[in-house]
């Protein structure tokens, strides 16, 4: 298949990279990545970009999200020509805002060097998982938090103690979807990842009390943050102690850790790149 047939620009025509920062509400999407017959974030964004640029596009994102997961600051990169780089950024931005549906927000456009990848040039990614406890349904957090109806509160201190075992470089196979872990290992790749921080806090958002789990790392496995969340909640409810989390990590077996938390409580929060890598496109 030629570069043109696969939707890519010929290498000699690439002069730079368009990088879009987007947010989305994940409830009505079958995840970020395109799937036949499914509504996806990538599919909707591709239609908007191809209409605005009037050609097929090749896209990369900072981190694919599952069905139902939200994003506040996802980054998508698209190779562009020198002629396209001369376009007025605010007009292109306005076009993309008009061309995308209401559950996608085009938050900003940037220019980057040719060959820049939103995925491979990312230095740090962060997620936040939101939990609401108690007998009353959350109001504003309903669509983006896990409601633990039968739980009055969680032991945040115990959860933080348990979370400390996950910080650093570890093999996170126990916190990866089993079928995905099998594929990774069959390809000769590693399930090891580096987590810079895992913090659990009591917080208030929109006037409502939540328990927030913030996870920061260089890269993530399939269902990793949701599996970590389900595991820490077991500790927060008093069903397990913090040392169980350390044992689950060492087991390298998905069955050794806790359940996978629901998708709707997870938000892809931010991505960091090298300073100066992205220049606002105005």
N, C-alpha and C positions, 0 to 999 in steps of 0.2 A: 504493500500500500504506500503510495506517495505521500509527501507532507501535505499537499493540497487536499488529497482525498481524505486524510484523517482529520482535517480541519485546522492544521497547523500552518503558520506562515513559513515560507521557505527561509532557511536560516539567514541567507544574505539580505533578506528584507527586514529582519528584526532590528529595530533601532533602540528599543527600550521596552519597559514594562509598565502597563497600567495596573495599579493595585487598588482595589475597592475594599473599603471597610464597610461591612454590612452587619446588620442585626436581624433577627427573625424570631417570631413566635412559632415554636415547633409543633404545636398541637395538630395542625392540619397537613403536616408534611410527613412523608415516609422517609425521613432523614434528609441529610444533605445530598448524598450521592445519587446520581441519576439511576433510575430503575425502570424497565419497560412497564408501561401502563400505570405508573405511580406518579403522584404529584410530589416533586422534590424541590429543595431549595436550589440545587444546581440547575435543574431543568428550567425553572422559572427565571433564574439569573441569566442562563445561557440565551434564552429567547430575548431578553431585554438587551443584552450586550450585542448579540448578532444583529438585532434590529438597529441599534444605535450606530454600530460600526459598519453595517451593511456587508458583512462577510462572516464565514464560520470562525469560531474562536477556539483556542486551546486554553483550558483553565486548570489552575491548581489552587487548593485551599489550605489553610493552616492546619485544619484538623476536621475530619469528617465526623458529623454527629449522627446519632441514631434517631429513629422515628420518635417524635415527641419532645426531643431535647431542644432547648432554646439557645440563642446566642446574642450577646450584647456587642461583641466586637470580633467577628470572624473576618479574616482577610483572604481575598481571592486575587490571584495574579493572572494577567493576560498579556502575552507578547504583542507589541504594536509596532507599526511602521513609523518612519520619520514624519510622514504626512499626518498621521494620526496624532503624533506627539504635539503637533502645532495647533491642534484644536483648543478652543477655549474650555478650560476645565469646568467652569461653572455651568456652561451650556450643556456639556456632556453629562454632568451630574444631574441637571434638571431633566434631561431626557430619560436617564435611568430611573429617576424617582417616578416619572410619569409612566414608565413602561413596566414597573414591578408592582405586584399585588400588595394589598394593604398589610399583609403579615410579614413583609420584607421591608426593611428600612436601609436605604443606601446612605450611610452616615458620612462618607467622605471619599474622595479620590486622591491618589498619590501617583507620582512618577518614581520609577526605580530603574536601575541599570538593566541593560539587556542581559538576559539569563537569570534575573532575580526570580526566586521561587518562594511563594508565600508559605509553602510547606517546608522546604529544605533549609531556608535561611532563617526560620524562626528559632530564637534562642530560648524562649521561655513561653509556656502556655499556662493559663490558670482557669480553673473551674470553681463555681460555687454551687453547692447543693443546699437547698432550703427545706426545712422541716417545720411543720406546725403541730403542736401537741394540744390535747385537750378535747373536751366533748363538743365544743362549738366549731362549726366549719369556719375556716379562714375566709375572709371576704376578698380583699384585693390580691392576696397571695394564692387564691384558689387554683389558678391556672399554672402556677409555677412553683408549687411547693407540695411536699408529701405530707398529707394530713394523717397523723398518728392518732386516730380517734380515741382509742382506748388507753392512751398513755398520757398521764397527767404532766409528766416532765421527764427530761433526760438528764443523766448525770454527766454534765459537760466536762468536769474535771477528770472523771474516769475515762471519758472518750479521748481527751487530749493525751492522757498517759498512754492509752492504747495506740493512738496515732503516732506517738514518738517512735514506735518500732518500725514505722513505714518510711521514715525520713532517711534519705541517702540512696545509694545505689544498691538495688536488690533485684532478685528474680521475682517478678510479680505474676508468675503463672497462676497462682491460686486466686488471683483477682482479675483474670482474663476469661472471657467466654471460652468454654472448653473447645468448641469446634474451631474457633479462631486460633487458639494456642496450638492446636494440632497442625493447622495450615502453616503457621509461623515456623514451627519446628521442622516440618517436612521440607520447607524451603531453605533450611539451614540457618535461619535467623534466630535471634535471641529474644527472650521475653524479659530481659533485664531492662530496667528503666531507672532514671534518677529523679527522685522527688526532693525538691528543695524545701518544701514546707507542707504540712498537713495540720490545719488549725481548726478547732471547733469553738464557736463562740455563741453566747446568747446575744441576740441583736433585735432591733426594732426597725421594721421597714413599713412605710405607709401606715404607721400607727399600730401595727400588729407585731406581736412577739414571734420570733422565729429562732430556731437553732440553725446556724450556718456552718457548713463544712467547706473550708477553702483549701483547695489542693493546687499546688504549683509544681511544675516539673518540666523537663525538656521534651518529653513525648509520652504518649499514653497508649495502652492496649485497649482492645475492644471491651467495653463495659467496665473498664478499670475503676473509674471514679464511683460509679453506681455500686460496684461490688464492695469497694472500700466503705462507702456509706452504709450499706446494709450490714456490714461487719461491725462498724463502730456503733451502730444503733443497738445491736445485740449487747454490747458492753454498756451503753447508756441506759438500757432498760434493766440492767442488773442480771441478765441471763448468762453473761460470760465475764471473765476478768481480762485485764490488759495482756497478761502473758499468753492467753489463748490466741491473740492476734499475732504475736511473734511466732507461735507454733504453726499457725495457719500459713504464714508467709514462708516458713521453711519447708512446709509440706509439698509445695509446688503442685497442688491438686485443688481444683476449683471446689471440690466437695468439702474441703477442710475449712473454708471460710464461710462467711455469712451470706444471706440472700442478696440478690441484685435489687437495689432500690428502684422504684418506678421512674420512668424517663422524665416525666413532667417536672420533677423537682430539680433537674440539672440544667445549669446555664453555662455555656462557654463564655467566660468573662473577658479575657484579653489575651493578646499575643505581644511579645516584645521582639524587636529586631535590633540589629546594630545601629548605633546612633548615626543619623545622616543617611541611612539606607532608603528611607521614604521621604520624598519631598512633596509637600502639598501641591496639588494640581489646581491652580486657580485660573 
